[in-house]
């Protein structure tokens, strides 16, 4: 490690951790005419540039002066202490930089674009001074904020602004970083990968590769630098992360914002929800996963849908929407493919936060997690690989997501968190509202006000109400593995969600010898009993459970703008035994 002697201004080298003295360290943003290792080691050039007060040299001299006032003999500054003409030294320095900042006795943060005279004369609020500082937008300064325990902020003329601890509330508001983390009361590795990525989401670096390299220390990674590899550096970083971490939140990013689907291409794709993604509080051990030459080999529970090409992978991480209640939602990753080979989906949604628990009384009376404990091993690969295998078949399924103007803005997505248990979709009413190829049911039929016989003696006719915004329908499932066959009906209704409307679900008893007349009459009875007005999101009848507790927006309004995730379970007794309820 190379340090500036703040008395002589000469550079001195130290080998081995035991030989390194106490030192201060400077955090700053680069500007024109920065000091360099070559300039600093030429005493004559150094003295001349100091005398002419070139900005790059002046801030180093001011930092040296402050170190002397703090009774320290040495200072580290990246521009001066790294010989960037040596690629080996640069690589070693970048891989060591987080540790160097963490081990510093004190870190001076120099905000060169915050004028101290403006602060003195106008008494501008401190947050307003620092909020727009370039220092909070640069990639490299993130680790320089997180690593040191003792940080002091200085304004342009080296006037004291305050310590990191004193300014923690303001810094947290500007950066999105948890105050507890800023105070060093929680280890960095206790935050999820998605949270740490989100902290870097709005930062920039001059070179594309540095967006990956500036995060090495934050994720505890060491890897060689390959300038010229471009965006591959960020993918390589993520591949290195999963070698040492089993945190599924690395996959909890918005694929619609990413140029890739398997890994993120930049931290900004974690911006929308990454800071709310936490490790699973249940402390469930994650099954190992790794990259192979075929893609990501991973093992998770899979939630089935009506489509043979679409499943939801249950990740072992949760979204906490409200820190005060710690209400959790499990992150589900939509996948397209089959036979254990999938690609990440971008339509209709790239991530779903499935509500896992709540504090309401009604929710405490429900089974919170309906998902199977069984795990499935599979491969998540790139679009080109999966599509080349199943392209023609998947095209048919994907066409179901095309937006149809005659449909409503809201609908239901059918899922089966414990599989189908021998059941298959038998029929839907009205049939035109069902989209089994994509597992959506988008009701358009309003509740009936009366049931009239048909003029030809056939099926009865429901007379729809014109005085309601509610629409509803029924899905009927049949189990042929038992005799006589067993049927389960799922009643679904909703009103305009965009206007703050509600939705409901209920299990309907279906007789083994039912006819279409019975279905129509049963639906009419449900309407007359006002099931669509009770707005319950959970119901159990016998061995069947239906839950509709998760609402989400689709990315492009396909096949509807907003959807309710419906979970249908056919083996409730097994859940009660598994969870000892």
N, C-alpha and C positions, 0 to 999 in steps of 0.2 A: 504494500500500500504506500502510495506517495502522498506526502503532506507538505503544506506550506508552513515554514517556520515564521510565525507572525512577527518575530523580532527582526530577523535578517531578511525576510521575504524570499529566502532560498528554498528550493524543494529538497526534501529529505525522504529517503526510502526506508521502509520498515518491512521486515520479513518475519512472518509468524505472528499469530494473534497476541502472544505474550509480550512481544516487543513494542506493540503499538501503544503510544501514550494517549492520554485523554485529549480529545480534539473537538472542535466545533465544526459544523458542516453547513454549507450554504445551499439553499434552495431558491432558484430564480428561473426566470424565463429568458431565453436567448434573444438577443437583438443584434443589430449590426455592430461590427468592430469588436467582437468578443475577444477576450484574451485567449491565447492558446498555449499549449505546452511549449511549443517551439519559441514563441515570443517571450514567454516568462523565463526560459532558461538562458536567454541572451540578456545579460544584465544591462547593457547600454540601451538596447531597444526597450527593455522594460522600464528603465528610469525615464526615458523620453516620453513614453506613452502615459506613464503615471503623471509626469509633469504637465502634459497637455490635457490631462483629465479626460481621456477617452473613456466613454461610458463602461465598456467591458472591463477596463482595468480599474476604474474608479470604484465600482461596487465591490471588487475583490479587496481593495485597500480598505474600504469602509468596514468590510467584514473582518479583516485582520485587526483593525483598530478595536472593534467591538470584542473580539476574542481576547485581546490584551486586557480590556476593561473587565472581562469576566475571568481574568487570571488563568487563561488557557494559553498554551504555547504553540498550538498547532491548529491549522484550518484545512479542511478539504473542500475544494471547488472543482466541479467536473470539468470545466473548460480548461483549467490549468493543470490539474493533477493526472489527467489521462492523456497518454500519447496516442492520439487517434490515427496516426500514420501506421501504427502497428495493429493489424486486425486481431492478432492473438491477444494483445493487451486490452483492446476495446471489448472483445468478447468476454474476457475475464472480469473486466470492470462492470459490464452490464449485468452479468450473472451474480456479481457480488454486491451490487449497489444497494439493494434493499437492506442487506445486513450492515453495510457501512452506515446507512442512515439510522438504523435501529441502534447501533452501538455508539453513536455520537453522544457526547456529553450534552450538547445543546445544538439545536438546528435553528439557523436564522433564515426566515422566509422574507425575501426582499420583493416587495410589490412595487416594481419600477413605474407602474402606470397609475398609482394612487398618490396624488400630490398632497403633501403634508400641509402646505400653505392653505389649500382649499379646506382642509380639515380644521385648521386653527381659526380661520376667518369666519367660516359659515357654520361651524359646529354641526356639520352634516352627520347624520346618524352613521355609526360605524358600519352597519350592514350595507348601506347605500354606497359607502366607499369601496368596500371589498367585493360586492356582488358582481360587478362588471370587470373585475380585474382579470387580465389574461391568465394569471397564474392558476385560476380555478378552471381553465378550459384546456390545459395542456395534459397530454397523456402521462408524461414523466413525473409531473408534480403530484400525481395521485399517491404513488408509493412514498413520496417525500412528505406527504401529509400523514400517512398511516403508520409509517415505520418508527419515527422518533417518539420518545416519551416526552421530551422537553422541547417545545417549539415556541419561538418568539417571532411575532410578525413586525416588520418594519416598513414604513412608508418610503416614498421616493427619496427624501432627504435624510433617510435613516432615522426618522423619528419613530419612537416606539408606539405601536398600535395596541399590542396586547399579546397574551399567551394563548396557545391553543385551548387550554382548559378554560380560560376566562371567556374565550370567544366561541366555545363549543356549540352553543345554541345557534348562533349566527352561521357558523361553518356548516352545521348539519342542514340548515335551511337552504344554503346555497348549493351544497354538494349532494344532498340526499343520504349522507352517511349517518348512521345511528350515533347519537351522542355517546352512548355507552362505549362504542368502539373508539371514538375520539378520546375518551377519557382512559382508554386502555383497561377497562374493567371487564372486557370480554375479548377472548383471543380471536384473531382474524380468521382462523380456520373453523371457528364456530359459526361463521356466516356461510350461507350456501354459495355455491359457485355463481348461481344466477344473481344473487345480491351483489357480489363483488363485481360481476360483469356490468350490472346496472350502474354502479358507481363510475364506471369508465365510459358509459354510453354516450355522453355528450362531450367527450374530450377528443382532441385531435393531436396528431403528430405530423411532423414535416414529411417523414418517409413512411410509406405504407407499412413496411415491415415493423417499424417501431411500435405500432399499435399492439402488436403481440409482445415484443421484447420488453416494453415498459411494464408489462403485467407479470413478468416471470416471478418476481419476489412475492407478489400478492398471492400467487397460487403455490408458492413453494417449489417452483420448477427451475431446473437448469437445463439449458439446451444450447447448441451451437448457433451462432448467428450466420445467416445466409442472405446478405443484402443482394437484392435482385430477384428474390423469390416472390415478391409481391404479396398477394392475399394468401398464398400458401402458408406464410408464416403463422397467421392466426389459426388456420386449420391445424397446423403442426403443434401449436400450443395446446389446443384442445385434445389432440391425440395424446400428448404428454400428460395432460391433467388426468385423463381417465386411466392412465397406467397407475396412478397413485391415489386416486379418489373414487369412491363408489357413489358419489353424489349424482343422482339422476337429474338434478336441476340444470345441469349443463345442456340438457335437451329442451328446457322450458323456455324457448324463444319463439318469436313469431316468424314462421317460415315465409309468410307473404311479404315480409320486409327483407328477406335474405336472398342473396344470389345463389345460395346453396340450400339444401334441405336437411342433409344429415347433420352437418355442423353449421354453426353461425359463421358469417363472413366478417362480422364486425360487432363490437359490443353494443352498438345502438339497437340491435334487434331485441335486446333484453330490456330496453328502456320502459316499455309500457307496464310490465308487471314483475320484472325481475327482482325489484327491491322488496316485493311482497312474498317471494318464494322462499320457504324455509325447509330445512331438513324435516323429515317426518318425526313429529313429536312422540310417536308411539315407539320409537327406538327400534323399529323393525330392521333386522339385518338384511342388507341388500345383497341379492345373489350376484356374484362377480359377472362383469361384462367386459368386453374387450373388442378392439378392432382386429379384423381379419382381412385377408385379401379379397373376400367377398362382400365385406361391409361390416357393420356393427353386429356382433353376436351378443345377444342380450336375453335375459329370462325375466318375465314379469307375468302377472295375471293379465289375461286378455278378455275384454268385454265384447261379446258378440253383438251383431246387429242382424237385421233381416237380409242384408246383402252378403253374399259369400266373399266379396272383395274388400269389405270395409270392417275393421275392428278398431277398438280403442285400447291402447296399452296403458296400464295403470302404473304411473311412475311413483317411486317412493320419495315424494316430496309434496309439500302442501302449500297452497296460497292462503295467507292470512290477510283477509280484507280489512279487519278492524283490530288494531293492536290492543285496544282496551278490553275486548271480549275474547280475543284469540280464536275467533270463529274460523274454522279451517275448511278448505275445499281441496280435494285430491286432484292432482294434475293428471289429465288424461291426454294421451298423444294419439290423434287419429292416424291410422295407417291404411294404405291401399295395397292390395296384393292377395296372395293366398299361398297355401302349402308351405308356410313358414318363411316366405320371402316377401318382404314388404318395402314400401317406400313411404316417406312422410307425406301426409296430405296437406294441401293448401286450400282445398275446398271441401265442405262449406266453411270450415274453421280449422285453424292450425293447432289450437290448444283448447281444451275444455276444462274448466275448474268445477269438478263435481262436488256439490255441497256434501260435506262429511259430518258436520255437527253444528248445533245451534244452541242457544241458551233458552229458547222458548219452551214453555211447559209441554206443548203439543209434541215438539220434537223429541223431548226426553222420553215420551211414551212410544217412540218409534225405534225400529232397528236402524241405527245410524249408517252402518256400512254393510251394504248388501252384496258386495263383490266376493267372488270365490277366493278361497285361499290357495287354490291350485295355480301353479305357475307354468308357463309355456315357454320353451326356448325357440328362438327364431332369429332371422337376420333382417336388419334394416339396411338396405342398400341405396344406391343412387338411382335416380329416375331412369337413366338410360339402360341400366341393367335389368330393372324390374319390368319396365315397359316392353323391352324387347322380348320378354318371355310371355307376358299376359296382355300385351297391348290391345289386340282385337277384342278380347273378352272385356277388358277394363273400360274400353271406349264406350261400350254399351251401358255400363254402370255409371260412368262419369257423365253421360248425357243427361242422366236424371237430375243433375244439379243445375241444368240450364233453367234460367228464370222464366216462368210462364206468367204472363201478365194477368191471366184470369184468376190466379191464386191469391190468397190473402197474404198480408205481410207477416203473419205469424203461423207457426206450425209446431208439430211434435216430432222429435227424433226418438225412435224406438231402440232401446238397448236391452241386453239380457246379461246382467252382470254375473250370473251363475250358469250361463248357457241355456239351451232350450229344454233340457230335461225330457226329451222325447216329443216335445210339442213342435208344431209347425203352424205358420199362419194359415188359417182356413179361409177366412173371408174378412172383408172390411166393408163397413157401411157408413156413408155412401162409398161405393167402390171406386169412383173416379177421384176421390181424395187421397187414395193410397198410392204410395210410391215405394214399393218393396225393394226395388233395385238400389235405392239409396237409404232405405230404412226411415223414410219420413212419412208422416200422416199429416196432411194439411187440410183440416176440415173447412168446408165452405157452407155447410148446411145449418140453418138456424133451428132452434128447438121448435117442435110442433105444438100447436094449440089444440089439435084434436086428431083423432084417427078415424078415417072414413073408409068404407068398403069401396073397392074399385068398381067401375061401371060394368066391367066384363066378368066380374066374379073372381078375379085373380087376387094378387097380393093387395093388401090394404094400402091406402094412400095417407101419408102424413101431410097435414096442412101446416105449412111453416108460418111462424110468427114473423111479422114485419116490424115489430116494435122493440127489437133487441139487437145488440151488436154481438151477442153470443153466437158461436158456432160450435158444433159438436159432432161426434160420431162414435162408432164402436169398432174395436178390433177383436176378432174371435180366433182363438188358438185351439188346435185339436191335437190330442195325444192318441195315436193309433197303436201304441205299444201295450195298451190295456184294453180289456173287453168288459163291458162295452166301451167304446172310445169316450174319452173325457174331454170336455170343452171348458175353456175359460174365456170370459168376455172382459174386455178392458174399455171402460167408458172414458172418453176424453173430451173436455170442453174448455173453451177459452173465449175471452172477449178482448177487444183491442188492446194489445200490450203496449203499443206506442203511446196510447192515451192513459197509461197507468192501470190498465185492466188486469184481470186475474185469470187463473186457470184452475182446473180441478181434474182429478182422476179417481176412478172407483172400479173395483172388481164387480162384475155382474154375474149372477148364477145363470148358466146356460144348460138347459136340459139335454140329455143325450140324444133325444129324438126330435130336436128342434127343427123347425122349417124357417124359410125366409119370413113367412108371416109372423112367426114367434119373435124373430129378431126385430122386425119393424114394430111389433107391439111392445116388446121389451124396451126399445129405445123411446117409444112414445110414453110409456109409463115412467121412465127415467126423467123425461122432460116434464111430465105433469107433477112429479114428486119434487121438482126443483133441484135435481142433482147439480145442474149447472150454476146454481146460485150459492152452493155451500162452500166452494173453494177450498176443499181439503186437498192436500198435496201427498197424502199417504193413506193407503187402505189395505187391509188384509181381510181375506175371506177364505177360510179353509187353509189349503196349502199354497195359496197364491198371494202375492204381494205386488202392489203397484205403487211406485213413488215417482213424483214429478217435482223435484225440489231444486232443480238447476235450470237457470235461464241464461241464455247467451245470445250474442249477436253474431250473425254470419258475416263473412268478410265482404261479399259482393252482392248480398241480397239473394243468394241462390241456395236452396230453392225458395227460401222465404227470408225476410230480413231478421226476424227474431225467432228463436226456437226454444222449446222446453225439452230438456232431456228426460225421457221417461224410462225408468228402470222397472222391468217386469221379472218377477221371480216365481218359479213354479215349485220350489222345494223349501218352503218356509220352515217346515219341521226340522230339516237338516241344519238350517242356520241357527235355530234355537239350541240344537244339541252342540254345534260347533262353538257357539259363543256362550254356552252355559247360561241361557236366558230363562 
